Amino acid sequence: MLFGPSLRSALVALAVLVSVSVAQATEAGPRVLRPSDGAAADSSSSHDTPGLGAAASSPVPHANGSTATVGAADMDGKRPTATAASQLLDWLGPLKELTPGERELRLTTDDSYLDPLKWNVMVYKSRHQLVVYYKGRTFKTYHAVFGRNSDGAKRWEGDLRTPEGVYTIVGKYKHPRWKWFLRLNYPNFVDRQRYDTMLHDGMVPAAHGQRRQVGSAIGIHGTDRPRFNRTDINWTQGCISVDNDAIVEIDRLLPIDTLVIIKP
């Protein structure tokens, strides 16, 4: 069939227009839904973690009160969403096999991991262990050493014993000798009652003409005697000492008000 000049020109123009439209669509790729499109987008927050890839950033809270900037989670629904808690877990480094507590932390999709009620610590003096739990599940076990006097619970200042009982973390701060110091609420009510009874019965020793006090400033800290820690030598004046890498992790994991139970 023959076409007139004007009809041929119109057909050529239409073909060019169709080709340009197809090229633009190919370059644009699939449409990504954003919150403004009405699609729900997951957001994530934690400390900076290598290998997360380029993403939008947002500041998030940290267990010790600071904030960190992290990438937002993928919104295409095809890959697992990176959560604040899972990125905190990634910060701990490569893990051969996740513990039940680590798996639970990876599944946490909000900032609830900052709640001290989600964490607790069991300390076993005779085993040289400090065990961290998340949501009631074993998270990680750390090696620990204690006061030089292993004969029972702390009674008064200077007896070189580590307390036994139920405590909470009431403060966290850097320490020039021990990396971090997580202070416990020793003496608690039970400690004071026991001390008052012993004081009344004349069992509290005197130093420089004065009765010793009940004591204070007991906590969990790192070490400036790593060889002692490695060989299970109890060297502190009553505190709980862990390796320096461990205290950095523990400080980052545990919020203030976390429950700490110390057993013989």
Contacts in CASP RR format, 6 or more apart in sequence:
PFRMAT RR
TARGET T0000
AUTHOR 0000-0000-0000
METHOD contacts of the structure
MODEL  1
MLFGPSLRSALVALAVLVSVSVAQATEAGPRVLRPSDGAAADSSSSHDTP
GLGAAASSPVPHANGSTATVGAADMDGKRPTATAASQLLDWLGPLKELTP
GERELRLTTDDSYLDPLKWNVMVYKSRHQLVVYYKGRTFKTYHAVFGRNS
DGAKRWEGDLRTPEGVYTIVGKYKHPRWKWFLRLNYPNFVDRQRYDTMLH
DGMVPAAHGQRRQVGSAIGIHGTDRPRFNRTDINWTQGCISVDNDAIVEI
DRLLPIDTLVIIKP
3 11 0 8 1.000
32 75 0 8 1.000
32 76 0 8 1.000
33 39 0 8 1.000
33 41 0 8 1.000
33 75 0 8 1.000
34 41 0 8 1.000
34 75 0 8 1.000
35 41 0 8 1.000
39 75 0 8 1.000
41 72 0 8 1.000
41 73 0 8 1.000
41 75 0 8 1.000
42 72 0 8 1.000
42 73 0 8 1.000
42 75 0 8 1.000
42 81 0 8 1.000
42 83 0 8 1.000
42 109 0 8 1.000
43 58 0 8 1.000
43 72 0 8 1.000
43 73 0 8 1.000
44 70 0 8 1.000
44 71 0 8 1.000
44 72 0 8 1.000
44 73 0 8 1.000
44 81 0 8 1.000
44 82 0 8 1.000
44 83 0 8 1.000
44 84 0 8 1.000
44 86 0 8 1.000
44 87 0 8 1.000
45 58 0 8 1.000
45 59 0 8 1.000
45 60 0 8 1.000
45 61 0 8 1.000
45 68 0 8 1.000
45 70 0 8 1.000
45 84 0 8 1.000
45 87 0 8 1.000
45 111 0 8 1.000
46 60 0 8 1.000
46 68 0 8 1.000
46 70 0 8 1.000
46 83 0 8 1.000
46 84 0 8 1.000
46 85 0 8 1.000
46 86 0 8 1.000
46 87 0 8 1.000
46 88 0 8 1.000
46 91 0 8 1.000
47 62 0 8 1.000
47 68 0 8 1.000
47 70 0 8 1.000
47 87 0 8 1.000
47 88 0 8 1.000
47 91 0 8 1.000
47 252 0 8 1.000
48 68 0 8 1.000
48 69 0 8 1.000
48 70 0 8 1.000
49 70 0 8 1.000
49 87 0 8 1.000
49 90 0 8 1.000
49 91 0 8 1.000
52 70 0 8 1.000
52 71 0 8 1.000
52 82 0 8 1.000
52 87 0 8 1.000
53 71 0 8 1.000
55 71 0 8 1.000
55 72 0 8 1.000
55 73 0 8 1.000
55 74 0 8 1.000
56 71 0 8 1.000
56 72 0 8 1.000
57 69 0 8 1.000
57 70 0 8 1.000
57 71 0 8 1.000
57 72 0 8 1.000
58 69 0 8 1.000
58 70 0 8 1.000
58 71 0 8 1.000
58 72 0 8 1.000
59 67 0 8 1.000
59 68 0 8 1.000
59 69 0 8 1.000
60 67 0 8 1.000
60 68 0 8 1.000
60 69 0 8 1.000
60 70 0 8 1.000
60 84 0 8 1.000
60 111 0 8 1.000
61 67 0 8 1.000
61 111 0 8 1.000
61 114 0 8 1.000
62 68 0 8 1.000
62 114 0 8 1.000
62 252 0 8 1.000
63 114 0 8 1.000
63 251 0 8 1.000
63 252 0 8 1.000
63 253 0 8 1.000
63 254 0 8 1.000
63 255 0 8 1.000
64 172 0 8 1.000
64 251 0 8 1.000
64 252 0 8 1.000
64 255 0 8 1.000
64 256 0 8 1.000
70 84 0 8 1.000
70 87 0 8 1.000
71 82 0 8 1.000
73 81 0 8 1.000
73 82 0 8 1.000
73 83 0 8 1.000
74 81 0 8 1.000
74 82 0 8 1.000
81 109 0 8 1.000
83 106 0 8 1.000
83 107 0 8 1.000
83 108 0 8 1.000
83 109 0 8 1.000
83 110 0 8 1.000
84 108 0 8 1.000
84 110 0 8 1.000
84 111 0 8 1.000
84 113 0 8 1.000
85 105 0 8 1.000
85 106 0 8 1.000
85 107 0 8 1.000
85 108 0 8 1.000
85 109 0 8 1.000
85 113 0 8 1.000
86 105 0 8 1.000
86 106 0 8 1.000
86 107 0 8 1.000
86 108 0 8 1.000
88 105 0 8 1.000
88 113 0 8 1.000
88 252 0 8 1.000
88 253 0 8 1.000
89 95 0 8 1.000
89 102 0 8 1.000
89 105 0 8 1.000
89 106 0 8 1.000
91 252 0 8 1.000
92 249 0 8 1.000
95 102 0 8 1.000
98 106 0 8 1.000
99 137 0 8 1.000
99 138 0 8 1.000
99 139 0 8 1.000
99 140 0 8 1.000
100 137 0 8 1.000
100 138 0 8 1.000
101 133 0 8 1.000
101 134 0 8 1.000
101 135 0 8 1.000
101 136 0 8 1.000
101 137 0 8 1.000
101 138 0 8 1.000
101 139 0 8 1.000
102 134 0 8 1.000
102 139 0 8 1.000
102 140 0 8 1.000
103 137 0 8 1.000
104 134 0 8 1.000
104 135 0 8 1.000
104 137 0 8 1.000
105 113 0 8 1.000
105 134 0 8 1.000
105 139 0 8 1.000
112 118 0 8 1.000
113 134 0 8 1.000
114 255 0 8 1.000
115 255 0 8 1.000
116 168 0 8 1.000
116 169 0 8 1.000
116 254 0 8 1.000
116 255 0 8 1.000
116 256 0 8 1.000
116 257 0 8 1.000
116 258 0 8 1.000
116 259 0 8 1.000
118 134 0 8 1.000
118 135 0 8 1.000
119 132 0 8 1.000
119 133 0 8 1.000
119 134 0 8 1.000
119 139 0 8 1.000
119 253 0 8 1.000
119 254 0 8 1.000
119 255 0 8 1.000
119 258 0 8 1.000
119 259 0 8 1.000
120 132 0 8 1.000
120 133 0 8 1.000
120 136 0 8 1.000
120 258 0 8 1.000
120 259 0 8 1.000
120 260 0 8 1.000
120 261 0 8 1.000
121 130 0 8 1.000
121 131 0 8 1.000
121 132 0 8 1.000
121 133 0 8 1.000
121 254 0 8 1.000
121 258 0 8 1.000
121 259 0 8 1.000
121 260 0 8 1.000
121 261 0 8 1.000
122 129 0 8 1.000
122 130 0 8 1.000
122 131 0 8 1.000
122 133 0 8 1.000
122 261 0 8 1.000
122 263 0 8 1.000
123 129 0 8 1.000
123 130 0 8 1.000
123 131 0 8 1.000
123 144 0 8 1.000
123 240 0 8 1.000
123 260 0 8 1.000
123 261 0 8 1.000
123 262 0 8 1.000
123 263 0 8 1.000
124 130 0 8 1.000
124 131 0 8 1.000
124 263 0 8 1.000
124 264 0 8 1.000
125 146 0 8 1.000
125 150 0 8 1.000
125 162 0 8 1.000
125 164 0 8 1.000
125 262 0 8 1.000
125 263 0 8 1.000
125 264 0 8 1.000
126 264 0 8 1.000
128 143 0 8 1.000
128 144 0 8 1.000
128 145 0 8 1.000
128 146 0 8 1.000
128 232 0 8 1.000
129 141 0 8 1.000
129 142 0 8 1.000
129 143 0 8 1.000
129 144 0 8 1.000
130 141 0 8 1.000
130 142 0 8 1.000
130 143 0 8 1.000
130 144 0 8 1.000
130 220 0 8 1.000
130 240 0 8 1.000
130 242 0 8 1.000
130 246 0 8 1.000
130 250 0 8 1.000
131 138 0 8 1.000
131 140 0 8 1.000
131 141 0 8 1.000
131 142 0 8 1.000
132 139 0 8 1.000
132 140 0 8 1.000
132 141 0 8 1.000
132 142 0 8 1.000
132 250 0 8 1.000
132 253 0 8 1.000
132 254 0 8 1.000
133 139 0 8 1.000
139 253 0 8 1.000
140 249 0 8 1.000
142 242 0 8 1.000
142 243 0 8 1.000
142 246 0 8 1.000
142 249 0 8 1.000
142 250 0 8 1.000
143 229 0 8 1.000
143 242 0 8 1.000
143 243 0 8 1.000
143 246 0 8 1.000
144 240 0 8 1.000
144 241 0 8 1.000
144 242 0 8 1.000
145 223 0 8 1.000
145 228 0 8 1.000
145 229 0 8 1.000
145 232 0 8 1.000
145 233 0 8 1.000
145 234 0 8 1.000
145 235 0 8 1.000
145 236 0 8 1.000
145 240 0 8 1.000
145 241 0 8 1.000
146 162 0 8 1.000
146 234 0 8 1.000
146 236 0 8 1.000
146 238 0 8 1.000
146 239 0 8 1.000
146 240 0 8 1.000
146 241 0 8 1.000
147 160 0 8 1.000
147 161 0 8 1.000
147 162 0 8 1.000
147 234 0 8 1.000
147 235 0 8 1.000
147 236 0 8 1.000
147 237 0 8 1.000
147 238 0 8 1.000
147 239 0 8 1.000
148 160 0 8 1.000
148 234 0 8 1.000
148 235 0 8 1.000
148 236 0 8 1.000
148 237 0 8 1.000
148 238 0 8 1.000
149 159 0 8 1.000
149 160 0 8 1.000
149 161 0 8 1.000
150 161 0 8 1.000
150 234 0 8 1.000
151 161 0 8 1.000
152 161 0 8 1.000
152 164 0 8 1.000
152 264 0 8 1.000
153 161 0 8 1.000
153 162 0 8 1.000
153 163 0 8 1.000
153 164 0 8 1.000
153 165 0 8 1.000
153 264 0 8 1.000
154 161 0 8 1.000
154 162 0 8 1.000
154 163 0 8 1.000
154 164 0 8 1.000
154 186 0 8 1.000
154 191 0 8 1.000
154 215 0 8 1.000
154 218 0 8 1.000
154 238 0 8 1.000
155 161 0 8 1.000
155 194 0 8 1.000
155 195 0 8 1.000
155 198 0 8 1.000
155 204 0 8 1.000
156 195 0 8 1.000
156 198 0 8 1.000
156 204 0 8 1.000
156 205 0 8 1.000
156 212 0 8 1.000
156 213 0 8 1.000
156 214 0 8 1.000
156 215 0 8 1.000
157 212 0 8 1.000
157 213 0 8 1.000
157 214 0 8 1.000
157 215 0 8 1.000
157 216 0 8 1.000
158 212 0 8 1.000
158 215 0 8 1.000
158 237 0 8 1.000
159 212 0 8 1.000
160 237 0 8 1.000
160 238 0 8 1.000
161 238 0 8 1.000
162 218 0 8 1.000
162 236 0 8 1.000
162 238 0 8 1.000
162 239 0 8 1.000
162 240 0 8 1.000
162 262 0 8 1.000
163 184 0 8 1.000
163 186 0 8 1.000
163 187 0 8 1.000
163 191 0 8 1.000
163 218 0 8 1.000
163 238 0 8 1.000
163 262 0 8 1.000
164 262 0 8 1.000
164 263 0 8 1.000
164 264 0 8 1.000
165 188 0 8 1.000
165 190 0 8 1.000
165 261 0 8 1.000
165 262 0 8 1.000
165 263 0 8 1.000
166 188 0 8 1.000
166 259 0 8 1.000
166 260 0 8 1.000
166 261 0 8 1.000
167 184 0 8 1.000
167 185 0 8 1.000
167 186 0 8 1.000
167 188 0 8 1.000
167 259 0 8 1.000
167 260 0 8 1.000
167 261 0 8 1.000
167 262 0 8 1.000
168 184 0 8 1.000
168 185 0 8 1.000
168 257 0 8 1.000
168 258 0 8 1.000
168 259 0 8 1.000
168 260 0 8 1.000
169 182 0 8 1.000
169 183 0 8 1.000
169 184 0 8 1.000
169 220 0 8 1.000
169 254 0 8 1.000
169 255 0 8 1.000
169 256 0 8 1.000
169 257 0 8 1.000
169 258 0 8 1.000
169 260 0 8 1.000
170 183 0 8 1.000
170 184 0 8 1.000
170 185 0 8 1.000
170 256 0 8 1.000
170 257 0 8 1.000
171 182 0 8 1.000
171 183 0 8 1.000
171 256 0 8 1.000
172 180 0 8 1.000
172 181 0 8 1.000
172 182 0 8 1.000
172 183 0 8 1.000
172 251 0 8 1.000
172 256 0 8 1.000
173 180 0 8 1.000
173 181 0 8 1.000
173 183 0 8 1.000
174 180 0 8 1.000
174 181 0 8 1.000
175 181 0 8 1.000
175 221 0 8 1.000
175 222 0 8 1.000
177 224 0 8 1.000
178 221 0 8 1.000
178 222 0 8 1.000
178 223 0 8 1.000
178 224 0 8 1.000
178 241 0 8 1.000
178 244 0 8 1.000
178 247 0 8 1.000
179 221 0 8 1.000
179 222 0 8 1.000
179 244 0 8 1.000
179 247 0 8 1.000
179 248 0 8 1.000
179 251 0 8 1.000
180 221 0 8 1.000
180 222 0 8 1.000
180 247 0 8 1.000
180 248 0 8 1.000
180 250 0 8 1.000
180 251 0 8 1.000
181 219 0 8 1.000
181 220 0 8 1.000
181 221 0 8 1.000
182 219 0 8 1.000
182 220 0 8 1.000
182 221 0 8 1.000
182 247 0 8 1.000
182 250 0 8 1.000
182 251 0 8 1.000
182 254 0 8 1.000
183 217 0 8 1.000
183 218 0 8 1.000
183 219 0 8 1.000
184 218 0 8 1.000
184 219 0 8 1.000
184 220 0 8 1.000
184 260 0 8 1.000
186 215 0 8 1.000
186 216 0 8 1.000
186 218 0 8 1.000
186 219 0 8 1.000
187 195 0 8 1.000
187 214 0 8 1.000
187 215 0 8 1.000
187 216 0 8 1.000
191 214 0 8 1.000
192 214 0 8 1.000
195 204 0 8 1.000
195 214 0 8 1.000
198 204 0 8 1.000
199 211 0 8 1.000
204 211 0 8 1.000
204 212 0 8 1.000
205 211 0 8 1.000
205 212 0 8 1.000
206 212 0 8 1.000
218 238 0 8 1.000
218 239 0 8 1.000
219 239 0 8 1.000
219 240 0 8 1.000
220 239 0 8 1.000
220 240 0 8 1.000
220 241 0 8 1.000
220 242 0 8 1.000
220 247 0 8 1.000
220 250 0 8 1.000
220 260 0 8 1.000
221 239 0 8 1.000
221 240 0 8 1.000
221 241 0 8 1.000
221 242 0 8 1.000
221 247 0 8 1.000
222 241 0 8 1.000
222 242 0 8 1.000
222 243 0 8 1.000
222 244 0 8 1.000
222 246 0 8 1.000
222 247 0 8 1.000
223 229 0 8 1.000
223 241 0 8 1.000
223 242 0 8 1.000
223 243 0 8 1.000
223 244 0 8 1.000
225 233 0 8 1.000
225 235 0 8 1.000
225 241 0 8 1.000
226 243 0 8 1.000
226 244 0 8 1.000
228 235 0 8 1.000
229 241 0 8 1.000
229 242 0 8 1.000
229 243 0 8 1.000
235 241 0 8 1.000
240 262 0 8 1.000
242 250 0 8 1.000
END
